[in-house]
Amino acid sequence: MTVNEAVTALGLTLLCGDGDREITGVYVGDLLSRCMSRVEEGCLWITIMSNINAVAVAALTDPACIIFAEDVEVEDEVLQRARSNDITIAQSTQDAYALCVAYHNACGDLS
């Protein structure tokens, strides 16, 4: 599934970036020091930490997309930094659990 397909399937709002990247997995986390060692290249990273430091973590780990859950506010500075680092950001009104369930359902049977 691509980021664009996930945006449609999960009802996300794409705020910036490349929607053509393939998604290779999902990581959910808000503790940025932990995310630096757990977010994998190509994954969807679901978080509520919508600050500039999340973009710095994404620059190090290269997720396919950061999804800011629970309709958290994303400041212009964050989006500008994301654009300058080619980082894709989407936003959702749903919480992390609901996003994971929706992603699983959109992917079909994974067993």
Backbone torsions as a table, in degrees:
resi	resn	phi	psi	omega
1	MET	NA	140.1	176.5
2	THR	-92.0	167.9	176.2
3	VAL	-60.1	-43.4	179.1
4	ASN	-59.5	-40.3	178.0
5	GLU	-66.1	-38.9	177.6
6	ALA	-66.7	-38.4	178.0
7	VAL	-57.8	-45.5	179.4
8	THR	-67.8	-48.8	-175.6
9	ALA	-66.1	-34.0	-175.8
10	LEU	-98.8	-2.8	-179.7
11	GLY	68.0	39.3	-178.3
12	LEU	-86.1	163.6	169.9
13	THR	-109.4	116.8	178.1
14	LEU	-79.1	118.8	-176.9
15	LEU	-93.3	-33.7	177.4
16	CYS	-168.7	158.0	171.8
17	GLY	106.9	-170.9	-173.0
18	ASP	-96.9	112.5	-180.0
19	GLY	-84.1	1.2	-176.5
20	ASP	-89.7	-6.0	-178.3
21	ARG	-68.7	143.2	175.0
22	GLU	-78.4	141.5	178.2
23	ILE	-94.8	130.9	-177.1
24	THR	-109.8	-4.5	-178.9
25	GLY	170.4	-172.2	-179.0
26	VAL	-138.1	139.4	171.0
27	TYR	-131.9	136.4	177.4
28	VAL	-118.3	122.9	178.2
29	GLY	-173.8	151.2	-178.2
30	ASP	-120.6	-17.8	179.3
31	LEU	-82.1	102.2	-168.4
32	LEU	-60.5	-34.5	178.0
33	SER	-64.3	-35.1	176.9
34	ARG	-73.4	-40.7	-179.6
35	CYS	-61.2	-32.2	179.6
36	MET	-58.9	-29.4	-179.0
37	SER	-102.0	-4.2	-175.2
38	ARG	-117.3	-30.6	178.5
39	VAL	-67.9	127.0	-177.7
40	GLU	-105.7	152.7	177.3
41	GLU	-54.5	130.3	176.2
42	GLY	87.2	-2.2	-177.4
43	CYS	-86.6	167.2	165.7
44	LEU	-87.7	126.5	176.2
45	TRP	-108.6	115.7	-179.3
46	ILE	-102.2	126.0	-176.8
47	THR	-154.9	166.1	171.5
48	ILE	-110.1	1.3	-177.8
49	MET	-85.1	84.2	-173.0
50	SER	-93.9	40.7	-179.6
51	ASN	-106.3	176.7	-176.0
52	ILE	-61.1	-28.6	-179.9
53	ASN	-68.5	-28.7	175.7
54	ALA	-64.5	-37.3	177.4
55	VAL	-66.1	-38.0	177.4
56	ALA	-63.1	-41.6	177.2
57	VAL	-63.7	-42.7	179.3
58	ALA	-63.8	-35.4	177.6
59	ALA	-63.8	-30.9	178.5
60	LEU	-81.0	-32.3	-170.1
61	THR	-106.4	-19.8	175.3
62	ASP	60.9	53.5	173.6
63	PRO	-69.0	158.5	175.8
64	ALA	-65.4	-33.3	-177.5
65	CYS	-164.9	141.3	166.9
66	ILE	-95.2	129.7	172.6
67	ILE	-109.1	117.5	174.7
68	PHE	-88.0	112.4	-175.1
69	ALA	-85.4	172.2	173.9
70	GLU	57.6	28.3	175.5
71	ASP	54.9	34.9	178.3
72	VAL	-65.6	148.4	-179.5
73	GLU	-71.4	137.6	177.0
74	VAL	-116.9	115.8	-177.2
75	GLU	-75.4	154.2	179.9
76	ASP	-56.8	-37.8	179.3
77	GLU	-59.0	-38.9	179.0
78	VAL	-65.6	-45.6	179.8
79	LEU	-65.9	-39.0	177.9
80	GLN	-62.9	-43.6	179.3
81	ARG	-66.1	-39.1	178.1
82	ALA	-62.5	-45.5	178.8
83	ARG	-60.4	-41.8	-178.2
84	SER	-70.7	-16.7	177.9
85	ASN	-109.5	11.8	-179.5
86	ASP	54.3	45.0	179.3
87	ILE	-106.9	132.4	-179.4
88	THR	-90.4	133.3	179.6
89	ILE	-129.1	134.7	173.3
90	ALA	-127.9	162.9	-178.3
91	GLN	-130.7	148.2	179.0
92	SER	-140.7	149.6	173.0
93	THR	-82.0	-17.7	-176.8
94	GLN	-77.5	158.8	174.5
95	ASP	-83.7	172.5	-174.3
96	ALA	-60.8	-42.1	-179.5
97	TYR	-61.4	-48.1	-179.9
98	ALA	-61.6	-37.7	177.5
99	LEU	-64.7	-41.3	178.8
100	CYS	-64.5	-42.9	178.1
101	VAL	-62.9	-45.7	179.7
102	ALA	-62.8	-39.8	178.4
103	TYR	-65.2	-45.2	177.7
104	HIS	-58.1	-45.8	179.5
105	ASN	-64.8	-36.7	179.9
106	ALA	-69.4	-29.2	-180.0
107	CYS	-79.1	-15.7	-179.2
108	GLY	82.9	-161.6	-177.7
109	ASP	-70.5	117.7	-179.5
110	LEU	-98.6	0.5	-177.2
111	SER	-82.4	NA	NA
